[in-house]
Amino acid sequence: MVALAALNFFLADARDGLGPFLDGYLATQGWSPFTLGMIATFGGILGMISTPLFGALVDASAYKRSLIAIPVVLVTAAALWTLASPSGVAVFGGQATTAIVGAVIGPALIGLTLGLVGEAAFPGQVSRNEFWNHVGNVFSLACVYGATVVFGLSGVIGLMVLTAIGALVAIACIDPQKIDHKVARGLAHDDGAPGPSGYSVLVSTPGLVFLALILLVFHFGNAPISRLISQDFSLQLGTPFRTTAITTGVSQLAMIVMAVAAPFLIRRFGLSSVFFVALAALPIRGAIAGSFDSFAVIYPVQILDGIGAGLIGIATPIAAERILAGTGRFNAGLAAVMTVQGIGASLSNVVAGWLTAEGGYALAYWVHGGVAVLALVMFVVWRGSVAPHRDQVGAPSRPLARQ
């Protein structure tokens, strides 16, 4: 799976355009926290609307490689447009493009992975995907730091083009004949019956509903904190790309550790325990960020981001795959979960911008970290009502395949 590893490595930079650098860059261009929150919410809403449609498209399509390649080209073009002209039209237009076409990359990559490796090897492969994605992020962030020191903004532009080309080459190296499209949609054991729609699967599956609601609250609390830290210290230090590279790089290094550790943790302690640790990291993160204002605070805060978001990113598709096995609507169902969590992430950005405008960054950190306590309470209470022999959200325990 060298090509799949390479794809995840290059997608770390190519799938999100400017990604975490957008807020720091625009903050130094005079954009206010509230306006930046509006931009993030605008993009989140567009992505939220697009994701379930693209999840269904991935289920139905035999062209999963193209569903990754085309968005990579469009997202890169949108980011270059924003850098060339950081005006209202370019920023909102670029973010709209990134949100809409970028929404297909996640479901397509997950579906492609499941179709290539099968359900038994899927949990381990998800962890490996995340590992290479975070390694790619760290490598990209280091390159951005160095490129801005030597070449300035033109170095960032060159790196974006190179990573997009790398992703396209990796996609071309994946043999389409090795993709089992029935397995990719969650029909490893096809009985010939048509599967229900993604929305009906979500509504009719209690485990999936609770997973979606818990993630909605989690992402409402978690989504804006890294953005706010990037804005805060970019303004203080006046170096948006280098500052964001450091703050994001710390969390990505922690995510690499989580990607390596996650298969062992899930096998040893169960998926529920991994979810608990991930959810518990965020309230602590918010409290630390809200209590200190020196640059050194980014290290514990971003390490906790790597633990929480890193484990959630691995555990969520594994839980969804177990819940939806046999429905034939894995990608649509997972996309529906991503849509619900996207509601929380989208709304949080404008709320965080308002809180920052009213009471400063510390107030926003405390409020969003406090909201995350609710996600943890929901999980603990709900898990207490599930039979002891069930290992994770609404689905019978099934051991991870040992790789």
FENKAJO-V744262 format. One line per field, one symbol per residue. phi: phi as a letter, one per 30 degrees, with the letter a starting at -180 (. if undefined). psi: psi as a letter, one per 30 degrees, with the letter a starting at -180 (. if undefined). burial: # if it has 9 or more other ideal C-beta (glycine too) atoms within 8 Angstrom, else .. A space follows every 50 residues. Layout:
phi = ???
psi = ???
burial = ???
This chain:
phi = .ddddddddddecddcidhddeddddddcjddeddddddddedddddddd edddddddedcccddddcdddeddddddddddddadcedddddddddddd ddddddeddddeddddciddcdeddeddededddddddddddddeddddd cidddddddddddddedddddddddddccdddddcjcdbdcidddddddd dddcceedddeddddededdddeddddddddeddddcibddddddddddd dddddddddddeedddddcjddddddddddddededddddcbbddddddd dddddddddddddddddddddddcejdibddddddddddddddddddddd ddddddddbiddddddddddededdddeddddddcceedcdaeibddbdd ddd
psi = heeeeeeeeefeeffgbfbffeeeeeefggkleeeeeeeeeeeeeeeeee eeeeeeeeefkgheeefeeeeeeeeeeeeeeeeeihleeeeeeeeeeeee ffffeeeeeeeeeefefleefeeeeeeeeeeeeeeeeeeeeeeeeeeeee fbefeeeeeeeeeeeeeeeeeffkjffgjjfeefgghfikgfkkllleee eeefjeeeeeeeeeeeeefeeeefeeeeeeeefeeefgieeeeeeeeeee eeeeeeeeeefeeeeeeefleeeeeeeeefeeeeeeeeefflglffffee efeeeeedeeeeeeeeeeeeeeegkffgheeeeeeeeeeeffeeeeeeee eeeeeeeegleeeeeeeeeeefeeeeeeeeeeeffkkfgkfljgklkkkk kk.
burial = ..################.#########....################.# ##.######....##.#################..#...########### ################.##.############################.. ....#######.##.######..#....##########......#..##. ##..#.#############################.#..########### #########..##.##...#####################......##.. #########################.######################## ######....#############.##.###.#...#...######.#..# #..
